[in-house]
């Protein structure tokens, strides 16, 4: 079965060859590697062309800049594989990543296969040696919501026949992953998950999700509210908890790293959390580390900010 690996490229010339090299080196060889140059202003486009000359499995396209979702959609329209994988052009994949995901999806007869991932800056971390996998075949939507699986679209392998005409919402600038995954999960009967952690996510300070709290982070929370609105009745509480975890995360981010926002979102998020702190503390869908942050609000917003900044700042990470 062919796997179409879609790589959106925008101004990542520094990392691009290493990224594509990790795909070429996959032990699973039946690949179609689709490089989508999304209007890069550095020499990323030229690197894509040169890479395509070196391996017949690589196809390269150049388009006007439209954002990450647009580039992925462009690749989806041209993909011919039975399975779809997304890899970002500044990240890396372990040589066995696609083999593991294909094996899981076929072993379980699943509609998608997922794994864990590891973050790195310079040197690559070690891949888990003992790997366990399981299949979820009841209330897949609820599992994704409860286990906080609605992010990091690159950790999954998708079936193109299940995907159908589903595409990324190009209007979304942050949070498009969770919107896409949630809509895909709506059509999933079985999903497999592995403890294998062969995707390496580069901590790039220039990426959309790094650094200070920004205006576009509101987009992520709006996606979460949309997911809450679209969730099935039995999963409403889990979906609202998913939204509240986002509020907690961005509140902490704004406190620890500051904000580029003209609007006082840190204050707005604090008010929202105050309104919902009891729900957070008694929700079975929200983990202990998030509840620890919510507890600080009982000391008042001012003291809570001091506690978060000094002791709990990393909680904004998913």
C-alpha positions as CSV (number, residue, x, y, z in Angstrom):
1,X,0.0,0.0,0.0
2,X,1.4,3.3,-1.0
3,X,1.8,6.1,1.6
4,X,1.6,9.7,0.4
5,X,3.8,11.8,2.7
6,X,2.8,15.5,2.4
7,X,5.4,18.0,3.4
8,X,4.3,21.7,3.5
9,X,7.4,23.9,3.0
10,X,7.8,27.6,3.9
11,X,11.1,29.2,4.6
12,X,12.7,26.2,6.2
13,X,15.8,25.9,4.0
14,X,18.0,25.4,7.1
15,X,16.2,22.1,8.0
16,X,14.6,20.9,4.7
17,X,17.2,18.5,3.4
18,X,17.5,16.8,6.8
19,X,13.7,16.5,7.0
20,X,13.4,15.0,3.6
21,X,16.4,12.8,4.2
22,X,14.7,11.2,7.1
23,X,11.7,10.4,4.9
24,X,13.8,8.9,2.1
25,X,15.5,6.7,4.7
26,X,12.3,5.1,5.9
27,X,12.3,1.4,6.0
28,X,8.9,1.4,4.4
29,X,9.7,2.1,0.8
30,X,6.4,2.4,-1.1
31,X,6.2,6.2,-0.6
32,X,5.1,9.2,-2.6
33,X,6.8,12.3,-1.1
34,X,4.9,15.5,-1.9
35,X,6.8,18.7,-1.3
36,X,4.6,21.8,-1.4
37,X,6.5,25.0,-1.5
38,X,4.1,27.5,-0.1
39,X,5.5,30.6,-1.6
40,X,8.9,30.5,0.3
41,X,10.9,33.7,0.1
42,X,14.2,31.9,0.9
43,X,15.8,29.2,-1.2
44,X,13.5,26.4,0.1
45,X,11.8,26.1,-3.3
46,X,15.1,25.5,-5.1
47,X,16.1,22.9,-2.5
48,X,12.8,21.1,-3.2
49,X,13.5,21.0,-6.9
50,X,17.0,19.6,-6.3
51,X,15.7,16.9,-3.9
52,X,13.1,15.9,-6.5
53,X,15.9,15.2,-9.0
54,X,17.6,12.8,-6.6
55,X,14.7,10.5,-5.8
56,X,11.9,9.5,-8.2
57,X,9.4,9.2,-5.3
58,X,9.6,12.9,-4.7
59,X,7.3,15.3,-6.5
60,X,7.6,19.0,-5.9
61,X,4.9,21.8,-6.3
62,X,5.2,25.5,-6.0
63,X,2.2,27.7,-5.0
64,X,1.4,31.1,-3.8
65,X,1.6,31.5,0.0
66,X,-1.6,30.5,1.6
67,X,-0.6,29.1,5.0
68,X,-0.1,25.6,6.5
69,X,-3.6,24.4,5.9
70,X,-3.6,25.6,2.3
71,X,-0.3,23.8,1.6
72,X,-1.5,20.5,3.2
73,X,-4.8,20.7,1.2
74,X,-2.8,21.3,-2.0
75,X,-0.9,18.1,-1.3
76,X,-4.0,16.2,-0.5
77,X,-5.5,17.1,-3.8
78,X,-2.5,15.5,-5.5
79,X,-1.9,12.5,-3.3
80,X,-2.4,9.1,-4.9
81,X,-1.5,6.8,-1.9
82,X,-3.9,4.7,0.0
83,X,-2.6,6.2,3.2
84,X,-1.8,9.8,4.0
85,X,1.0,11.1,6.3
86,X,1.9,14.7,7.2
87,X,5.5,15.7,8.1
88,X,6.4,19.3,8.8
89,X,9.5,20.5,7.0
90,X,11.5,21.4,10.1
91,X,10.8,18.1,11.8
92,X,12.3,14.6,11.5
93,X,11.0,11.0,11.4
94,X,12.7,7.9,12.8
95,X,13.5,5.4,10.0
96,X,10.7,3.0,11.2
97,X,8.0,5.5,11.8
98,X,5.9,4.8,8.7
99,X,6.5,1.1,8.9
100,X,5.1,1.1,12.5
101,X,2.0,3.1,11.6
102,X,1.2,1.0,8.5
103,X,1.7,-2.2,10.5
104,X,-0.7,-1.0,13.2
105,X,-3.4,0.3,10.9
106,X,-3.4,-3.0,9.0
107,X,-3.0,-5.3,12.0
108,X,-6.1,-3.8,13.7
109,X,-8.1,-3.0,10.6
110,X,-8.1,0.6,11.8
111,X,-9.1,3.8,10.0
112,X,-6.1,5.6,11.5
113,X,-3.0,4.9,13.5
114,X,-1.3,7.2,15.9
115,X,1.9,7.3,17.9
116,X,3.7,9.5,20.4
117,X,6.3,12.1,19.5
118,X,9.4,13.6,21.0
119,X,10.5,17.3,21.1
120,X,14.1,18.2,20.4
121,X,16.3,21.3,19.7
122,X,19.7,20.0,18.5
123,X,20.4,16.3,19.3
124,X,17.7,13.7,18.7
125,X,16.2,11.8,21.6
126,X,16.1,8.0,21.8
127,X,13.2,6.1,20.4
128,X,11.3,3.8,22.8
129,X,12.5,0.2,22.5
130,X,9.5,-1.6,24.0
131,X,6.5,-0.6,22.0
132,X,2.9,-1.3,23.0
133,X,-0.1,-0.7,20.7
134,X,-3.9,-0.9,21.3
135,X,-7.1,-0.4,19.3
136,X,-10.0,1.8,20.3
137,X,-13.2,0.6,18.7
138,X,-15.9,2.1,20.9
139,X,-16.6,5.8,21.3
140,X,-13.6,6.9,19.4
141,X,-14.6,10.6,19.6
142,X,-14.8,10.4,23.4
143,X,-11.4,8.7,23.6
144,X,-9.7,11.5,21.6
145,X,-11.3,14.2,23.7
146,X,-10.6,12.5,27.1
147,X,-7.0,11.6,26.3
148,X,-6.1,15.0,24.7
149,X,-5.4,13.4,21.3
150,X,-6.8,16.3,19.2
151,X,-3.6,17.9,18.3
152,X,-0.4,17.2,16.4
153,X,-1.8,16.0,13.0
154,X,1.7,14.7,12.1
155,X,1.5,11.9,14.7
156,X,-1.2,10.0,12.7
157,X,-1.5,7.9,9.6
158,X,-4.8,8.4,7.7
159,X,-6.7,6.3,5.2
160,X,-7.5,8.2,2.1
161,X,-10.8,6.4,1.5
162,X,-12.0,7.6,5.0
163,X,-10.6,11.0,4.4
164,X,-12.7,11.5,1.3
165,X,-13.2,15.2,0.7
166,X,-12.2,16.3,4.2
167,X,-9.7,19.2,4.1
168,X,-8.1,21.6,6.5
169,X,-10.0,24.8,7.2
170,X,-7.8,27.4,5.6
171,X,-9.3,30.2,7.5
172,X,-7.8,28.9,10.8
173,X,-4.3,30.2,11.6
174,X,-3.8,28.3,14.8
175,X,-5.6,25.2,15.9
176,X,-6.3,23.7,12.5
177,X,-4.9,20.4,13.6
178,X,-7.5,19.7,16.2
179,X,-10.3,20.9,13.9
180,X,-9.1,18.5,11.1
181,X,-8.5,15.6,13.4
182,X,-11.9,16.0,15.2
183,X,-13.8,16.0,11.8
184,X,-11.8,13.0,10.6
185,X,-12.5,11.1,13.8
186,X,-16.3,11.6,13.2
187,X,-15.9,9.0,10.4
188,X,-13.6,6.6,12.3
189,X,-14.7,3.1,13.4
190,X,-11.4,2.0,14.9
191,X,-8.2,3.9,15.8
192,X,-4.9,2.4,16.9
193,X,-2.4,4.0,19.3
194,X,1.2,3.1,19.9
195,X,3.7,4.1,22.5
196,X,6.2,4.3,19.7
197,X,7.7,7.8,19.7
198,X,9.4,8.0,16.3
199,X,8.3,11.5,15.2
200,X,10.7,14.3,16.3
201,X,9.1,17.7,16.7
202,X,11.7,20.5,16.5
203,X,11.3,23.3,19.0
204,X,11.6,26.1,16.6
205,X,11.4,29.6,18.3
206,X,10.0,31.0,15.0
207,X,7.1,28.6,14.8
208,X,3.5,29.7,15.2
209,X,3.0,28.1,18.5
210,X,6.1,29.3,20.3
211,X,6.9,32.3,22.4
212,X,4.5,34.9,23.7
213,X,0.8,34.8,23.8
214,X,-0.5,36.2,20.5
215,X,-3.8,37.4,19.1
216,X,-4.0,34.3,16.9
217,X,-4.1,32.1,19.9
218,X,-7.8,33.1,20.2
219,X,-8.2,31.0,17.0
220,X,-7.2,27.9,18.9
221,X,-9.8,28.5,21.6
222,X,-12.5,29.2,18.9
223,X,-11.7,25.8,17.4
224,X,-12.2,24.2,20.8
225,X,-15.6,25.9,21.2
226,X,-16.6,24.6,17.7
227,X,-15.6,21.1,18.7
228,X,-17.7,21.5,21.9
229,X,-20.7,22.6,19.7
230,X,-20.2,19.7,17.3
231,X,-19.5,16.9,19.9
232,X,-22.0,14.2,20.4
233,X,-24.3,14.6,23.4
234,X,-22.5,12.0,25.5
235,X,-19.2,13.7,25.0
236,X,-20.2,17.3,25.7
237,X,-18.5,17.4,29.1
238,X,-15.3,16.0,27.7
239,X,-15.4,18.6,24.8
240,X,-15.9,21.4,27.3
241,X,-13.0,20.2,29.4
242,X,-10.9,20.2,26.2
243,X,-11.8,23.9,25.8
244,X,-11.0,24.7,29.5
245,X,-7.6,23.0,29.2
246,X,-6.9,25.4,26.3
247,X,-7.9,28.4,28.4
248,X,-5.6,27.2,31.2
249,X,-2.7,26.6,28.8
250,X,-2.9,30.0,27.2
251,X,-3.4,31.8,30.5
252,X,-0.2,30.2,31.8
253,X,1.6,31.0,28.5
254,X,0.7,34.7,28.8
255,X,1.9,34.9,32.4
256,X,5.2,33.1,31.8
257,X,6.2,34.5,28.4
258,X,4.3,37.7,28.2
259,X,1.9,38.8,25.4
260,X,1.9,40.5,22.1
261,X,-1.8,41.2,22.4
262,X,-3.4,44.6,22.7
263,X,-6.4,42.9,24.5
264,X,-5.8,41.7,28.0
265,X,-6.4,38.1,27.3
266,X,-4.6,37.0,30.5
267,X,-7.2,38.8,32.5
268,X,-10.0,37.5,30.3
269,X,-8.8,34.0,30.6
270,X,-8.5,34.3,34.4
271,X,-12.1,35.4,34.6
272,X,-13.2,32.5,32.5
273,X,-11.2,30.1,34.7
274,X,-12.7,31.6,37.8
275,X,-16.2,31.0,36.5
276,X,-15.3,27.4,35.8
277,X,-12.8,26.5,38.5
278,X,-15.1,24.1,40.3
279,X,-15.9,22.3,37.0
280,X,-12.2,22.0,36.4
281,X,-11.5,20.5,39.8
282,X,-14.3,17.9,39.6
283,X,-14.0,17.0,36.0
284,X,-12.8,13.5,35.3
285,X,-11.6,14.7,31.9
286,X,-9.0,17.2,33.3
287,X,-5.7,15.9,34.7
288,X,-4.0,16.7,38.0
289,X,-1.5,19.2,36.6
290,X,-4.3,21.4,35.1
291,X,-6.2,21.2,38.4
292,X,-3.1,22.3,40.2
293,X,-3.2,25.5,38.2
294,X,-6.9,26.0,38.8
295,X,-6.4,25.7,42.5
296,X,-4.2,28.8,42.5
297,X,-7.2,30.9,41.6
298,X,-8.6,30.4,45.0
299,X,-5.8,32.6,46.3
300,X,-7.0,35.4,44.0
301,X,-6.0,36.3,40.5
302,X,-3.0,38.4,41.6
303,X,-1.4,35.8,43.8
304,X,-2.3,33.1,41.3
305,X,-0.2,34.8,38.6
306,X,2.8,34.9,40.9
307,X,2.4,31.2,41.8
308,X,2.1,30.2,38.1
309,X,5.0,32.3,37.0
310,X,7.3,30.9,39.7
311,X,6.3,27.3,40.0
312,X,3.8,26.1,37.3
313,X,4.8,28.0,34.2
314,X,5.4,24.9,31.9
315,X,1.8,23.8,32.3
316,X,0.8,25.6,29.1
317,X,2.6,22.9,27.1
318,X,0.1,20.2,26.1
